[in-house]
Amino acid sequence: MTDFLAMGGYAAYVWPAYAIAALVLLGLLAATWKGLRDSEATLKALESARPVRRRVRQQAESTRAETKPDNAAGSPAGASEG
């Protein structure tokens, strides 16, 4: 086991390289989790705002439909275009 840890005399170079690689990977993992949480928060905010806009648009469309005359073109109510 001591021979393995000594890495054939290169332990002073190998173990710090492993440590640096592990720290970089842990940093990337933390950055990814933080980005995921930020993205989820943004998505939640956008989704919670969307029904409000949809309601506003539906109200505007219903208001336009109410103010629009039934027979604006002078054609019979049952006639279809086409």
C-alpha atoms as a printed R data frame, in Angstrom:
   type eleno elety resid chain resno       x      y       z
1  ATOM     1    CA   MET     A     1   0.000  0.000   0.000
2  ATOM     2    CA   THR     A     2   2.887  2.338   0.752
3  ATOM     3    CA   ASP     A     3   4.258  1.760  -2.728
4  ATOM     4    CA   PHE     A     4   0.928  2.748  -4.249
5  ATOM     5    CA   LEU     A     5   0.741  5.950  -2.191
6  ATOM     6    CA   ALA     A     6   4.334  6.809  -3.108
7  ATOM     7    CA   MET     A     7   3.386  6.531  -6.823
8  ATOM     8    CA   GLY     A     8   6.862  5.369  -7.747
9  ATOM     9    CA   GLY     A     9   8.450  8.532  -6.377
10 ATOM    10    CA   TYR     A    10   6.028 10.885  -8.140
11 ATOM    11    CA   ALA     A    11   3.538 11.267  -5.287
12 ATOM    12    CA   ALA     A    12   4.460 14.933  -4.815
13 ATOM    13    CA   TYR     A    13   3.104 15.615  -8.335
14 ATOM    14    CA   VAL     A    14   0.303 13.069  -8.652
15 ATOM    15    CA   TRP     A    15  -1.672 13.682  -5.428
16 ATOM    16    CA   PRO     A    16  -1.831 17.472  -5.808
17 ATOM    17    CA   ALA     A    17  -3.014 16.965  -9.411
18 ATOM    18    CA   TYR     A    18  -5.785 14.667  -8.144
19 ATOM    19    CA   ALA     A    19  -6.718 17.226  -5.464
20 ATOM    20    CA   ILE     A    20  -6.865 20.090  -7.969
21 ATOM    21    CA   ALA     A    21  -8.974 18.016 -10.365
22 ATOM    22    CA   ALA     A    22 -11.362 17.082  -7.536
23 ATOM    23    CA   LEU     A    23 -11.698 20.732  -6.487
24 ATOM    24    CA   VAL     A    24 -12.411 21.823 -10.061
25 ATOM    25    CA   LEU     A    25 -15.063 19.128 -10.449
26 ATOM    26    CA   LEU     A    26 -16.691 20.089  -7.142
27 ATOM    27    CA   GLY     A    27 -16.667 23.757  -8.206
28 ATOM    28    CA   LEU     A    28 -18.335 22.871 -11.495
29 ATOM    29    CA   LEU     A    29 -20.945 20.820  -9.652
30 ATOM    30    CA   ALA     A    30 -21.705 23.714  -7.290
31 ATOM    31    CA   ALA     A    31 -21.932 26.189 -10.188
32 ATOM    32    CA   THR     A    32 -24.283 23.866 -12.053
33 ATOM    33    CA   TRP     A    33 -26.571 23.453  -9.036
34 ATOM    34    CA   LYS     A    34 -26.631 27.228  -8.492
35 ATOM    35    CA   GLY     A    35 -27.441 27.830 -12.160
36 ATOM    36    CA   LEU     A    36 -30.205 25.237 -12.001
37 ATOM    37    CA   ARG     A    37 -31.750 26.885  -8.928
38 ATOM    38    CA   ASP     A    38 -31.551 30.325 -10.589
39 ATOM    39    CA   SER     A    39 -33.126 28.996 -13.780
40 ATOM    40    CA   GLU     A    40 -35.912 27.282 -11.849
41 ATOM    41    CA   ALA     A    41 -36.621 30.498  -9.935
42 ATOM    42    CA   THR     A    42 -36.772 32.478 -13.184
43 ATOM    43    CA   LEU     A    43 -39.058 29.878 -14.756
44 ATOM    44    CA   LYS     A    44 -41.348 29.906 -11.733
45 ATOM    45    CA   ALA     A    45 -41.572 33.715 -11.863
46 ATOM    46    CA   LEU     A    46 -42.349 33.658 -15.583
47 ATOM    47    CA   GLU     A    47 -44.965 30.940 -15.212
48 ATOM    48    CA   SER     A    48 -46.666 32.738 -12.342
49 ATOM    49    CA   ALA     A    49 -46.839 35.942 -14.423
50 ATOM    50    CA   ARG     A    50 -48.228 34.216 -17.513
51 ATOM    51    CA   PRO     A    51 -51.817 33.572 -16.319
52 ATOM    52    CA   VAL     A    52 -52.146 37.282 -15.523
53 ATOM    53    CA   ARG     A    53 -51.244 38.220 -19.087
54 ATOM    54    CA   ARG     A    54 -53.550 35.530 -20.445
55 ATOM    55    CA   ARG     A    55 -56.452 36.870 -18.376
56 ATOM    56    CA   VAL     A    56 -55.755 40.408 -19.572
57 ATOM    57    CA   ARG     A    57 -55.714 39.274 -23.211
58 ATOM    58    CA   GLN     A    58 -58.927 37.273 -22.761
59 ATOM    59    CA   GLN     A    59 -60.612 40.283 -21.174
60 ATOM    60    CA   ALA     A    60 -59.486 42.496 -24.058
61 ATOM    61    CA   GLU     A    61 -60.783 39.995 -26.623
62 ATOM    62    CA   SER     A    62 -64.120 39.667 -24.850
63 ATOM    63    CA   THR     A    63 -64.402 43.459 -24.685
64 ATOM    64    CA   ARG     A    64 -63.729 43.699 -28.435
65 ATOM    65    CA   ALA     A    65 -66.304 40.981 -29.112
66 ATOM    66    CA   GLU     A    66 -68.901 42.828 -27.047
67 ATOM    67    CA   THR     A    67 -68.340 46.130 -28.829
68 ATOM    68    CA   LYS     A    68 -68.307 44.547 -32.305
69 ATOM    69    CA   PRO     A    69 -71.726 44.639 -34.032
70 ATOM    70    CA   ASP     A    70 -73.305 41.243 -34.747
71 ATOM    71    CA   ASN     A    71 -73.932 41.948 -38.415
72 ATOM    72    CA   ALA     A    72 -71.108 44.278 -39.394
73 ATOM    73    CA   ALA     A    73 -70.887 43.217 -43.072
74 ATOM    74    CA   GLY     A    74 -74.620 43.213 -43.753
75 ATOM    75    CA   SER     A    75 -74.714 39.478 -44.483
76 ATOM    76    CA   PRO     A    76 -77.195 37.087 -42.900
77 ATOM    77    CA   ALA     A    77 -76.147 35.808 -39.477
78 ATOM    78    CA   GLY     A    78 -76.028 32.191 -40.644
79 ATOM    79    CA   ALA     A    79 -74.023 32.844 -43.834
80 ATOM    80    CA   SER     A    80 -70.452 31.610 -43.951
81 ATOM    81    CA   GLU     A    81 -67.527 33.006 -45.831
82 ATOM    82    CA   GLY     A    82 -65.726 30.919 -48.287
